Amino acid sequence: MKNSKKIIIILTGLAILAAGILCKQEFFLMIPLFVSLFVMAFQSEANRVGALIGAVNSLVYTATYIYMGVYASAASALLFSFPIQLGTFFSWKKKAYKNTAVFRKMPNKVRIIFILAVLAAWAVLAGVFVHLKYEYAVLDSITFLLGFIVPVLTMLAYIEYTYLWIVQAVIGLLLNVQMVMNDFKEMTYLIYGIYALYCVIGAFINVQRFYKEQQESKAE
């Protein structure tokens, strides 16, 4: 990990800590964010270690959500995020390329069907959220849906995960801005959202580079 990235992690961590103290957040509730800084740093380099740390962080999130009384989120972190992050680490390790994985692209037909399926699922989910008069219906329905799709594509090492991950990060950041406008206590998540977008863009660049290297190696 480059020194510049370490400095960014430290500065982001300090900013989250300062915002948490200012907003009088309990330190326990900020721990998952601090761990996530390192998870995202490794994932920005498409390093499979990020998935392993992410699996551990899923357990931290589980404990945090239980403490907060948000049991559905706790179940999601334990029953979905933990196994899929762990699965990603072992899947990438099995088909390793340096510290990352051997990446692949979806065939054109599969990509078209996949995009149409995602759009249809989002329309249904957004419609349900709007019907329930959920304030963040449109934005949160996108982040919720991609929160399941992106990890699965990542585990399967499809490079398309980076495209959708950027969409998720941008929408997530917009959602954070909207939430901060309603409650300043959400500032810690806005700060993390900015950092996450930076890391996701880095992941996109690195995955494209690794995929190109792998294709050139095959051609030789």
C-alpha positions in Angstrom: 0.0 0.0 0.0 1.4 3.4 -1.0 2.2 6.0 1.6 -0.2 8.4 -0.1 -3.0 6.0 0.5 -2.0 5.5 4.1 -2.1 9.3 4.6 -5.6 9.4 3.1 -6.8 6.6 5.4 -5.4 8.4 8.4 -6.9 11.8 7.4 -10.3 10.2 6.6 -10.2 8.3 9.9 -9.5 11.5 11.9 -12.3 13.3 10.0 -14.7 10.5 10.9 -13.6 10.6 14.5 -13.9 14.4 14.7 -17.4 14.3 13.1 -18.4 11.5 15.5 -17.3 13.4 18.6 -19.0 16.6 17.3 -22.2 14.7 16.7 -21.8 12.8 20.0 -21.8 9.4 18.4 -20.8 6.4 20.5 -17.3 5.2 19.5 -18.5 1.6 19.3 -20.8 2.6 16.4 -17.9 4.1 14.5 -15.6 1.1 14.7 -17.1 -0.6 11.5 -16.3 2.6 9.6 -12.7 2.6 10.7 -12.3 -1.1 9.7 -14.0 -0.3 6.4 -11.3 2.2 5.6 -8.8 -0.6 5.4 -11.2 -2.9 3.6 -11.8 -0.4 0.9 -8.1 0.4 0.6 -7.3 -3.2 -0.3 -10.3 -3.5 -2.5 -9.3 -0.4 -4.4 -6.2 -2.3 -5.4 -8.3 -5.4 -6.3 -6.4 -7.2 -3.5 -8.2 -10.3 -2.3 -7.1 -9.6 1.3 -9.7 -6.9 1.2 -12.4 -9.6 1.0 -10.9 -11.4 4.0 -10.9 -8.3 6.2 -14.3 -7.5 4.8 -15.6 -10.8 6.1 -14.3 -9.9 9.6 -15.8 -6.5 9.3 -19.2 -8.1 8.5 -19.1 -9.7 12.0 -18.3 -6.3 13.5 -21.2 -4.8 11.7 -23.4 -7.6 12.9 -22.5 -6.8 16.5 -23.0 -3.1 15.9 -26.5 -3.6 14.3 -27.5 -5.9 17.2 -26.4 -3.2 19.7 -28.4 -0.7 17.7 -31.4 -3.0 17.7 -31.5 -3.1 13.9 -31.9 -6.9 13.6 -32.7 -7.2 9.9 -29.4 -5.4 9.0 -27.6 -7.6 11.5 -29.0 -10.7 9.8 -28.0 -9.4 6.4 -24.4 -8.7 7.6 -24.1 -12.2 9.1 -26.0 -14.3 6.7 -25.1 -12.5 3.4 -22.1 -10.2 3.7 -20.0 -12.5 5.8 -20.2 -15.7 3.7 -20.0 -13.9 0.4 -16.9 -11.9 1.4 -15.3 -15.1 2.7 -16.3 -16.8 -0.5 -14.8 -14.1 -2.6 -11.4 -14.4 -0.8 -11.2 -18.2 -1.4 -12.6 -17.9 -4.9 -10.1 -15.3 -5.9 -7.3 -17.2 -4.2 -8.3 -20.4 -6.1 -8.0 -18.5 -9.4 -5.2 -16.2 -8.4 -3.3 -13.6 -10.4 -0.6 -11.9 -8.3 -2.6 -10.5 -5.3 -5.8 -10.4 -7.1 -7.9 -12.8 -9.3 -8.2 -13.9 -12.9 -11.0 -11.6 -14.2 -13.5 -12.2 -16.9 -16.2 -10.4 -18.9 -19.8 -11.3 -19.3 -20.8 -12.4 -22.9 -22.8 -9.7 -24.7 -26.1 -11.6 -24.6 -25.7 -12.3 -20.9 -24.8 -8.7 -20.2 -27.9 -7.4 -22.0 -30.2 -9.9 -20.2 -28.5 -9.0 -16.9 -29.0 -5.2 -17.4 -32.7 -5.7 -18.2 -33.2 -7.9 -15.2 -31.5 -5.4 -12.9 -33.6 -2.5 -14.3 -36.8 -4.6 -13.9 -35.9 -5.5 -10.3 -35.1 -1.9 -9.5 -38.4 -0.7 -10.9 -40.3 -3.1 -8.8 -38.3 -2.4 -5.6 -38.5 1.4 -6.1 -42.3 1.1 -6.7 -42.7 -0.8 -3.4 -40.6 1.8 -1.5 -42.6 4.7 -3.1 -45.8 3.0 -2.2 -44.6 2.7 1.4 -43.9 6.4 1.2 -40.2 5.9 2.1 -38.4 9.2 2.0 -35.3 7.9 0.2 -37.2 5.5 -2.0 -35.4 6.1 -5.3 -31.8 6.4 -4.1 -32.0 3.7 -1.4 -33.7 1.2 -3.7 -30.7 1.4 -6.0 -28.1 1.1 -3.2 -30.1 -1.8 -1.7 -30.3 -3.7 -4.9 -26.7 -3.2 -5.9 -25.7 -4.1 -2.4 -26.6 -7.6 -3.3 -25.6 -7.7 -6.9 -22.1 -6.1 -6.7 -20.8 -8.6 -4.1 -22.0 -11.6 -6.1 -20.4 -10.3 -9.4 -17.2 -9.5 -7.3 -17.0 -13.1 -6.0 -17.4 -14.4 -9.6 -14.6 -12.0 -10.7 -16.7 -10.4 -13.5 -15.2 -7.0 -14.2 -18.7 -5.6 -14.6 -18.8 -5.4 -10.8 -16.6 -2.3 -11.0 -19.0 -0.4 -13.2 -22.0 -1.1 -11.0 -19.9 -0.4 -7.9 -19.2 3.1 -9.1 -23.0 3.6 -9.6 -23.6 2.3 -6.1 -20.9 4.6 -4.6 -22.2 7.7 -6.4 -25.8 7.0 -5.4 -24.7 6.1 -1.9 -22.9 9.5 -1.7 -26.0 11.4 -2.9 -28.0 9.5 -0.3 -25.5 10.4 2.4 -25.8 14.1 1.4 -29.6 13.9 1.6 -29.5 12.2 5.0 -27.0 14.8 6.4 -29.4 17.5 5.3 -32.0 15.9 7.5 -29.8 14.8 10.4 -26.2 16.2 10.8 -25.3 13.1 12.9 -25.0 11.2 9.5 -21.9 13.3 8.7 -19.6 10.3 9.6 -21.2 8.3 6.8 -20.9 11.2 4.3 -17.2 11.4 5.0 -16.8 7.7 4.5 -18.9 7.9 1.3 -16.5 10.3 -0.2 -13.6 8.1 0.7 -15.5 5.0 -0.6 -16.0 6.7 -4.0 -12.3 7.5 -4.3 -11.5 3.8 -3.6 -14.1 2.5 -6.0 -12.7 4.6 -8.8 -9.3 3.1 -7.9 -10.7 -0.4 -8.1 -12.2 0.3 -11.5 -8.8 1.5 -12.8 -6.9 -1.4 -11.3 -9.3 -4.1 -12.4 -9.2 -2.8 -16.0 -5.4 -2.9 -15.8 -5.2 -6.4 -14.4 -7.8 -7.7 -17.0 -5.7 -6.1 -19.8 -2.6 -7.7 -18.5 -4.3 -11.1 -18.3 -5.6 -10.9 -21.8 -2.2 -9.9 -23.2 -0.6 -12.8 -21.3 -3.2 -15.2 -22.8 -2.5 -13.9 -26.3 1.2 -14.6 -25.9 
